[in-house]
Amino acid sequence: MLIVESFLLTAKGVLLSTTDMTGERVCDGKRKICILVFFNIESLLGLGKVLFGPSPVQQFLLTYKLSQDNLELFFSAVHQFGG
């Protein structure tokens, strides 16, 4: 868990310090996608502490299953089977 946690915290730091061409931080701009990524990183870290903590409940976590694009995944599966 420590390797994943340090990777996610590093990624969060990089995203927080990313700037656009004018030098403005991306997370301070009009588009709030960056903020959503931070919430997802924080949520994933919290979930990891519960699932992989002192008495682990899980051995791994498929994060793509946590996506809010379930409908898109469903239609992709239907299309894949020729529907």
MMTF fields as JSON, N, C-alpha, C and O atoms, coordinates in Angstrom:
{
  "mmtfVersion": "1.0.0",
  "mmtfProducer": "UNKNOWN",
  "numBonds": 331,
  "numAtoms": 332,
  "numGroups": 83,
  "numChains": 1,
  "numModels": 1,
  "chainsPerModel": [1],
  "groupsPerChain": [83],
  "chainIdList": ["A"],
  "bondAtomList": [4, 2, 8, 6, 12, 10, 16, 14, 20, 18, 24, 22, 28, 26, 32, 30, 36, 34, 40, 38, 44, 42, 48, 46, 52, 50, 56, 54, 60, 58, 64, 62, 68, 66, 72, 70, 76, 74, 80, 78, 84, 82, 88, 86, 92, 90, 96, 94, 100, 98, 104, 102, 108, 106, 112, 110, 116, 114, 120, 118, 124, 122, 128, 126, 132, 130, 136, 134, 140, 138, 144, 142, 148, 146, 152, 150, 156, 154, 160, 158, 164, 162, 168, 166, 172, 170, 176, 174, 180, 178, 184, 182, 188, 186, 192, 190, 196, 194, 200, 198, 204, 202, 208, 206, 212, 210, 216, 214, 220, 218, 224, 222, 228, 226, 232, 230, 236, 234, 240, 238, 244, 242, 248, 246, 252, 250, 256, 254, 260, 258, 264, 262, 268, 266, 272, 270, 276, 274, 280, 278, 284, 282, 288, 286, 292, 290, 296, 294, 300, 298, 304, 302, 308, 306, 312, 310, 316, 314, 320, 318, 324, 322, 328, 326],
  "bondOrderList": [1, 1, 1, 1, 1, 1, 1, 1, 1, 1, 1, 1, 1, 1, 1, 1, 1, 1, 1, 1, 1, 1, 1, 1, 1, 1, 1, 1, 1, 1, 1, 1, 1, 1, 1, 1, 1, 1, 1, 1, 1, 1, 1, 1, 1, 1, 1, 1, 1, 1, 1, 1, 1, 1, 1, 1, 1, 1, 1, 1, 1, 1, 1, 1, 1, 1, 1, 1, 1, 1, 1, 1, 1, 1, 1, 1, 1, 1, 1, 1, 1, 1],
  "groupList": [{"groupName": "MET", "atomNameList": ["N", "CA", "C", "O"], "elementList": ["N", "C", "C", "O"], "formalChargeList": [0, 0, 0, 0], "bondAtomList": [1, 0, 2, 1, 3, 2], "bondOrderList": [1, 1, 2], "singleLetterCode": "M", "chemCompType": "L-PEPTIDE LINKING"}, {"groupName": "LEU", "atomNameList": ["N", "CA", "C", "O"], "elementList": ["N", "C", "C", "O"], "formalChargeList": [0, 0, 0, 0], "bondAtomList": [1, 0, 2, 1, 3, 2], "bondOrderList": [1, 1, 2], "singleLetterCode": "L", "chemCompType": "L-PEPTIDE LINKING"}, {"groupName": "ILE", "atomNameList": ["N", "CA", "C", "O"], "elementList": ["N", "C", "C", "O"], "formalChargeList": [0, 0, 0, 0], "bondAtomList": [1, 0, 2, 1, 3, 2], "bondOrderList": [1, 1, 2], "singleLetterCode": "I", "chemCompType": "L-PEPTIDE LINKING"}, {"groupName": "VAL", "atomNameList": ["N", "CA", "C", "O"], "elementList": ["N", "C", "C", "O"], "formalChargeList": [0, 0, 0, 0], "bondAtomList": [1, 0, 2, 1, 3, 2], "bondOrderList": [1, 1, 2], "singleLetterCode": "V", "chemCompType": "L-PEPTIDE LINKING"}, {"groupName": "GLU", "atomNameList": ["N", "CA", "C", "O"], "elementList": ["N", "C", "C", "O"], "formalChargeList": [0, 0, 0, 0], "bondAtomList": [1, 0, 2, 1, 3, 2], "bondOrderList": [1, 1, 2], "singleLetterCode": "E", "chemCompType": "L-PEPTIDE LINKING"}, {"groupName": "SER", "atomNameList": ["N", "CA", "C", "O"], "elementList": ["N", "C", "C", "O"], "formalChargeList": [0, 0, 0, 0], "bondAtomList": [1, 0, 2, 1, 3, 2], "bondOrderList": [1, 1, 2], "singleLetterCode": "S", "chemCompType": "L-PEPTIDE LINKING"}, {"groupName": "PHE", "atomNameList": ["N", "CA", "C", "O"], "elementList": ["N", "C", "C", "O"], "formalChargeList": [0, 0, 0, 0], "bondAtomList": [1, 0, 2, 1, 3, 2], "bondOrderList": [1, 1, 2], "singleLetterCode": "F", "chemCompType": "L-PEPTIDE LINKING"}, {"groupName": "THR", "atomNameList": ["N", "CA", "C", "O"], "elementList": ["N", "C", "C", "O"], "formalChargeList": [0, 0, 0, 0], "bondAtomList": [1, 0, 2, 1, 3, 2], "bondOrderList": [1, 1, 2], "singleLetterCode": "T", "chemCompType": "L-PEPTIDE LINKING"}, {"groupName": "ALA", "atomNameList": ["N", "CA", "C", "O"], "elementList": ["N", "C", "C", "O"], "formalChargeList": [0, 0, 0, 0], "bondAtomList": [1, 0, 2, 1, 3, 2], "bondOrderList": [1, 1, 2], "singleLetterCode": "A", "chemCompType": "L-PEPTIDE LINKING"}, {"groupName": "LYS", "atomNameList": ["N", "CA", "C", "O"], "elementList": ["N", "C", "C", "O"], "formalChargeList": [0, 0, 0, 0], "bondAtomList": [1, 0, 2, 1, 3, 2], "bondOrderList": [1, 1, 2], "singleLetterCode": "K", "chemCompType": "L-PEPTIDE LINKING"}, {"groupName": "GLY", "atomNameList": ["N", "CA", "C", "O"], "elementList": ["N", "C", "C", "O"], "formalChargeList": [0, 0, 0, 0], "bondAtomList": [1, 0, 2, 1, 3, 2], "bondOrderList": [1, 1, 2], "singleLetterCode": "G", "chemCompType": "PEPTIDE LINKING"}, {"groupName": "ASP", "atomNameList": ["N", "CA", "C", "O"], "elementList": ["N", "C", "C", "O"], "formalChargeList": [0, 0, 0, 0], "bondAtomList": [1, 0, 2, 1, 3, 2], "bondOrderList": [1, 1, 2], "singleLetterCode": "D", "chemCompType": "L-PEPTIDE LINKING"}, {"groupName": "ARG", "atomNameList": ["N", "CA", "C", "O"], "elementList": ["N", "C", "C", "O"], "formalChargeList": [0, 0, 0, 0], "bondAtomList": [1, 0, 2, 1, 3, 2], "bondOrderList": [1, 1, 2], "singleLetterCode": "R", "chemCompType": "L-PEPTIDE LINKING"}, {"groupName": "CYS", "atomNameList": ["N", "CA", "C", "O"], "elementList": ["N", "C", "C", "O"], "formalChargeList": [0, 0, 0, 0], "bondAtomList": [1, 0, 2, 1, 3, 2], "bondOrderList": [1, 1, 2], "singleLetterCode": "C", "chemCompType": "L-PEPTIDE LINKING"}, {"groupName": "ASN", "atomNameList": ["N", "CA", "C", "O"], "elementList": ["N", "C", "C", "O"], "formalChargeList": [0, 0, 0, 0], "bondAtomList": [1, 0, 2, 1, 3, 2], "bondOrderList": [1, 1, 2], "singleLetterCode": "N", "chemCompType": "L-PEPTIDE LINKING"}, {"groupName": "PRO", "atomNameList": ["N", "CA", "C", "O"], "elementList": ["N", "C", "C", "O"], "formalChargeList": [0, 0, 0, 0], "bondAtomList": [1, 0, 2, 1, 3, 2], "bondOrderList": [1, 1, 2], "singleLetterCode": "P", "chemCompType": "L-PEPTIDE LINKING"}, {"groupName": "GLN", "atomNameList": ["N", "CA", "C", "O"], "elementList": ["N", "C", "C", "O"], "formalChargeList": [0, 0, 0, 0], "bondAtomList": [1, 0, 2, 1, 3, 2], "bondOrderList": [1, 1, 2], "singleLetterCode": "Q", "chemCompType": "L-PEPTIDE LINKING"}, {"groupName": "TYR", "atomNameList": ["N", "CA", "C", "O"], "elementList": ["N", "C", "C", "O"], "formalChargeList": [0, 0, 0, 0], "bondAtomList": [1, 0, 2, 1, 3, 2], "bondOrderList": [1, 1, 2], "singleLetterCode": "Y", "chemCompType": "L-PEPTIDE LINKING"}, {"groupName": "HIS", "atomNameList": ["N", "CA", "C", "O"], "elementList": ["N", "C", "C", "O"], "formalChargeList": [0, 0, 0, 0], "bondAtomList": [1, 0, 2, 1, 3, 2], "bondOrderList": [1, 1, 2], "singleLetterCode": "H", "chemCompType": "L-PEPTIDE LINKING"}],
  "groupTypeList": [0, 1, 2, 3, 4, 5, 6, 1, 1, 7, 8, 9, 10, 3, 1, 1, 5, 7, 7, 11, 0, 7, 10, 4, 12, 3, 13, 11, 10, 9, 12, 9, 2, 13, 2, 1, 3, 6, 6, 14, 2, 4, 5, 1, 1, 10, 1, 10, 9, 3, 1, 6, 10, 15, 5, 15, 3, 16, 16, 6, 1, 1, 7, 17, 9, 1, 5, 16, 11, 14, 1, 4, 1, 6, 6, 5, 8, 3, 18, 16, 6, 10, 10],
  "groupIdList": [1, 2, 3, 4, 5, 6, 7, 8, 9, 10, 11, 12, 13, 14, 15, 16, 17, 18, 19, 20, 21, 22, 23, 24, 25, 26, 27, 28, 29, 30, 31, 32, 33, 34, 35, 36, 37, 38, 39, 40, 41, 42, 43, 44, 45, 46, 47, 48, 49, 50, 51, 52, 53, 54, 55, 56, 57, 58, 59, 60, 61, 62, 63, 64, 65, 66, 67, 68, 69, 70, 71, 72, 73, 74, 75, 76, 77, 78, 79, 80, 81, 82, 83],
  "secStructList": [7, 2, 2, 2, 2, 2, 2, 2, 2, 2, 2, 2, 2, 2, 2, 2, 2, 7, 5, 7, 6, 6, 1, 7, 5, 4, 4, 4, 1, 1, 7, 7, 2, 2, 2, 2, 2, 2, 2, 2, 2, 2, 2, 2, 2, 2, 2, 2, 2, 2, 2, 1, 1, 1, 1, 7, 1, 7, 1, 7, 7, 7, 4, 4, 4, 4, 7, 1, 7, 2, 2, 2, 2, 2, 2, 2, 2, 2, 2, 2, 6, 6, 7],
  "xCoordList": [0.828, 0.0, 0.869, 0.48, 2.021, 2.866, 3.335, 3.43, 3.627, 4.084, 2.961, 3.182, 1.763, 0.617, 0.276, -0.003, 0.3, -0.027, 0.979, 0.589, 2.267, 3.261, 3.116, 3.302, 2.783, 2.564, 1.387, 1.485, 0.276, -0.902, -0.656, -1.12, 0.07, 0.373, 1.322, 1.197, 2.266, 3.149, 2.356, 2.554, 1.452, 0.612, -0.25, -0.435, -0.768, -1.584, -0.751, -1.219, 0.487, 1.374, 1.707, 1.742, 1.95, 2.25, 1.044, 1.188, -0.147, -1.349, -1.63, -2.097, -1.346, -1.557, -0.607, -0.953, 0.582, 1.565, 1.578, 2.351, 0.747, 0.706, 0.122, -0.895, 0.794, 0.33, 0.031, 0.506, -0.765, -1.05, -0.034, 0.96, -0.283, 0.676, 0.843, 1.885, -0.167, -0.076, 0.566, 0.807, 0.846, 1.454, 0.447, 0.824, -0.847, -1.89, -2.004, -1.964, -2.146, -2.314, -3.614, -4.641, -3.563, -4.727, -5.878, -7.036, -5.577, -6.651, -7.343, -8.411, -6.748, -7.38, -8.176, -8.797, -8.163, -8.84, -10.329, -10.891, -10.965, -12.409, -12.813, -13.885, -11.952, -12.274, -11.917, -10.8, -12.85, -12.657, -12.333, -12.478, -11.899, -11.557, -10.463, -10.505, -9.494, -8.37, -8.867, -8.36, -9.837, -10.388, -11.061, -10.946, -11.757, -12.398, -11.367, -11.611, -10.223, -9.156, -8.668, -8.4, -8.543, -8.086, -9.07, -8.664, -10.367, -11.365, -11.262, -11.391, -11.031, -10.901, -9.66, -9.711, -8.546, -7.332, -7.558, -7.189, -8.155, -8.424, -9.385, -9.189, -10.411, -11.368, -10.702, -10.953, -9.853, -9.161, -8.211, -8.105, -7.52, -6.632, -7.427, -7.014, -8.566, -9.41, -9.957, -9.984, -10.391, -10.903, -9.796, -10.025, -8.59, -7.455, -7.106, -6.746, -7.212, -6.911, -7.915, -7.564, -9.152, -10.169, -9.981, -9.987, -9.815, -9.741, -8.407, -8.362, -7.319, -5.985, -5.296, -4.075, -6.054, -5.488, -4.919, -4.449, -4.963, -4.355, -4.897, -4.137, -6.201, -6.768, -7.354, -8.532, -6.527, -6.945, -8.182, -8.286, -9.102, -10.305, -10.106, -10.663, -9.318, -9.084, -7.591, -6.751, -7.281, -5.892, -5.615, -4.477, -6.645, -6.492, -7.823, -8.865, -7.766, -8.955, -8.942, -7.989, -9.987, -10.11, -10.746, -11.965, -9.912, -10.422, -11.313, -12.128, -11.184, -12.069, -13.513, -14.434, -13.719, -15.082, -15.718, -16.936, -14.907, -15.41, -15.818, -16.278, -15.653, -15.963, -17.454, -18.283, -17.781, -19.183, -19.734, -20.881, -18.932, -19.347, -19.903, -19.602, -20.701, -21.219, -22.048, -21.961, -22.844, -23.665, -22.779, -23.058, -21.718, -20.786, -20.117, -19.95, -19.735, -19.127, -20.128, -19.758, -21.394, -22.421, -22.589, -22.601, -22.72, -22.895, -21.65, -21.749, -20.487, -19.266, -19.267, -18.848, -19.743, -19.826, -20.847, -20.608, -21.983, -23.011, -22.45, -22.645, -21.752, -21.167, -20.106, -19.971, -19.359, -18.305, -18.871, -18.228, -20.056, -20.695, -21.569, -22.384, -21.405, -22.088, -23.474, -24.238, -23.814, -25.157, -25.266, -26.343],
  "yCoordList": [-1.196, 0.0, 1.255, 2.278, 1.186, 2.376, 2.857, 4.063, 1.938, 2.322, 3.028, 4.066, 2.468, 3.063, 4.417, 5.379, 4.486, 5.739, 6.831, 7.969, 6.497, 7.52, 7.941, 9.113, 6.989, 7.333, 8.287, 9.282, 7.993, 8.849, 10.234, 11.232, 10.301, 11.606, 12.407, 13.627, 11.728, 12.408, 12.917, 14.049, 12.081, 12.488, 13.688, 14.603, 13.683, 14.806, 16.081, 17.147, 15.977, 17.141, 17.68, 18.893, 16.778, 17.197, 17.897, 18.936, 17.331, 17.949, 19.31, 20.227, 19.44, 20.729, 21.798, 22.979, 21.396, 22.39, 22.609, 23.435, 21.894, 22.041, 23.398, 23.827, 24.07, 25.389, 25.36, 24.49, 26.33, 26.451, 27.397, 27.763, 27.79, 28.625, 30.013, 30.645, 30.485, 31.821, 31.783, 32.833, 30.588, 30.453, 30.257, 30.108, 30.255, 30.038, 28.552, 27.723, 28.224, 26.821, 26.286, 26.964, 25.082, 24.489, 24.32, 24.521, 23.957, 23.726, 25.019, 24.97, 26.181, 27.461, 28.033, 29.089, 27.345, 27.826, 27.553, 27.111, 27.83, 27.644, 26.173, 25.811, 25.327, 23.906, 23.243, 23.394, 22.523, 21.943, 20.448, 19.757, 19.944, 18.528, 18.163, 17.098, 19.034, 18.786, 18.575, 17.704, 19.35, 19.222, 17.865, 17.236, 17.412, 16.094, 14.992, 14.014, 15.135, 14.149, 14.111, 13.031, 15.275, 15.304, 14.591, 13.85, 14.809, 14.123, 12.62, 11.851, 12.197, 10.772, 10.187, 9.071, 10.916, 10.435, 10.319, 9.313, 11.332, 11.296, 10.153, 9.457, 9.969, 8.891, 7.532, 6.639, 7.373, 6.11, 5.812, 4.665, 6.831, 6.623, 6.217, 5.33, 6.872, 6.516, 5.103, 4.361, 4.739, 3.389, 2.353, 1.273, 2.702, 1.799, 1.559, 0.445, 2.604, 2.442, 1.519, 0.793, 1.54, 0.653, -0.776, -1.718, -0.941, -2.286, -2.981, -4.2, -2.21, -2.802, -2.447, -2.563, -2.016, -1.571, -2.706, -3.709, -2.542, -3.528, -4.948, -5.915, -5.072, -6.396, -6.354, -6.043, -6.668, -6.5, -7.327, -8.508, -6.674, -7.32, -7.758, -8.768, -7.005, -7.247, -7.424, -6.995, -8.072, -8.157, -7.164, -6.727, -6.805, -5.844, -5.144, -5.587, -4.039, -3.244, -2.825, -2.194, -3.168, -2.789, -1.402, -1.265, -0.379, 0.99, 1.359, 2.275, 0.671, 1.015, 0.659, 1.194, -0.232, -0.562, 0.567, 0.588, 1.507, 2.637, 3.812, 4.837, 3.67, 4.739, 5.055, 4.174, 6.311, 6.71, 6.553, 6.911, 6.028, 5.843, 4.438, 3.807, 3.957, 2.595, 2.396, 1.349, 3.387, 3.28, 3.184, 2.397, 3.979, 3.926, 2.552, 2.007, 1.994, 0.66, -0.4, -1.346, -0.232, -1.185, -1.164, -2.212, 0.05, 0.127, -0.327, -0.86, -0.121, -0.623, -2.157, -2.755, -2.782, -4.251, -4.756, -5.763, -4.068, -4.467, -4.34, -5.225, -3.235, -3.021, -4.065, -4.499, -4.466, -5.445, -6.809, -7.553, -7.115, -8.384, -8.262, -9.143, -7.18, -7.039, -6.444, -6.517, -5.859, -5.293, -3.867, -3.276],
  "zCoordList": [0.0, 0.0, 0.0, -0.564, 0.616, 0.706, -0.663, -0.892, -1.571, -2.901, -3.649, -4.273, -3.585, -4.278, -3.661, -4.377, -2.346, -1.673, -2.029, -2.287, -2.045, -2.388, -3.854, -4.179, -4.747, -6.149, -6.297, -7.015, -5.626, -5.743, -5.158, -5.709, -4.047, -3.46, -4.352, -4.451, -4.997, -5.947, -7.141, -7.584, -7.669, -8.8, -8.42, -9.223, -7.213, -6.748, -6.694, -7.096, -6.198, -6.144, -7.525, -7.737, -8.46, -9.833, -10.444, -11.089, -10.243, -10.797, -10.163, -10.838, -8.877, -8.221, -8.735, -8.752, -9.153, -9.591, -11.099, -11.586, -11.852, -13.303, -13.676, -13.132, -14.624, -15.065, -16.559, -17.289, -16.996, -18.427, -19.07, -18.443, -20.311, -21.053, -20.433, -20.603, -19.723, -19.118, -17.734, -17.137, -17.218, -15.895, -14.786, -13.624, -15.133, -14.126, -13.831, -14.74, -12.556, -12.201, -12.798, -12.772, -13.33, -13.998, -13.016, -13.381, -11.785, -10.813, -10.386, -9.775, -10.699, -10.38, -11.552, -11.424, -12.687, -13.885, -13.873, -12.871, -15.021, -15.152, -15.173, -14.687, -15.737, -15.824, -14.503, -14.008, -13.946, -12.616, -12.662, -11.654, -13.812, -13.935, -12.95, -12.334, -12.801, -11.902, -10.47, -9.763, -10.046, -8.699, -8.541, -7.489, -9.567, -9.502, -9.345, -8.639, -9.989, -9.852, -8.42, -7.893, -7.767, -6.376, -5.466, -4.572, -5.686, -4.877, -5.084, -4.132, -6.319, -6.596, -5.938, -5.421, -5.945, -5.299, -3.795, -3.189, -3.193, -1.756, -1.401, -0.405, -2.214, -1.975, -2.098, -1.289, -3.107, -3.316, -2.164, -1.729, -1.669, -0.52, 0.725, 1.471, 0.94, 2.083, 1.975, 2.956, 0.784, 0.548, 0.736, 1.281, 0.275, 0.43, 1.884, 2.265, 2.704, 4.136, 4.81, 5.74, 4.352, 4.921, 4.419, 5.211, 3.103, 2.527, 2.764, 2.924, 2.788, 2.894, 4.199, 4.301, 5.198, 6.467, 7.302, 6.764, 8.617, 9.519, 9.344, 9.391, 9.144, 8.865, 7.454, 7.28, 6.437, 5.038, 4.674, 5.006, 3.99, 3.501, 2.049, 1.619, 1.307, -0.117, -0.376, 0.414, -1.509, -1.942, -3.064, -3.237, -3.826, -4.92, -5.136, -4.653, -5.875, -6.144, -7.604, -8.062, -8.334, -9.74, -9.8, -9.707, -9.957, -9.875, -11.049, -10.931, -12.184, -13.306, -12.987, -13.606, -12.035, -11.615, -10.812, -10.634, -10.324, -9.549, -10.433, -9.93, -11.734, -12.668, -12.652, -12.425, -12.894, -12.961, -14.371, -14.638, -15.254, -16.637, -16.866, -17.879, -15.94, -16.048, -17.31, -17.951, -17.669, -18.871, -20.114, -21.018, -20.158, -21.281, -21.359, -22.45, -20.215, -20.202, -20.673, -21.368, -20.289, -20.699, -22.216, -22.862, -22.785, -24.234, -24.985, -26.09, -24.395, -25.011, -25.059, -26.05, -23.979, -23.944, -24.957, -25.625, -25.08, -26.049, -27.466, -28.298, -27.734, -29.052, -29.358, -30.502, -28.35, -28.521, -28.948, -29.689, -28.48, -28.825, -30.069, -30.341, -30.824, -32.104, -32.016, -32.978, -30.888, -30.734, -31.19, -31.113]
}
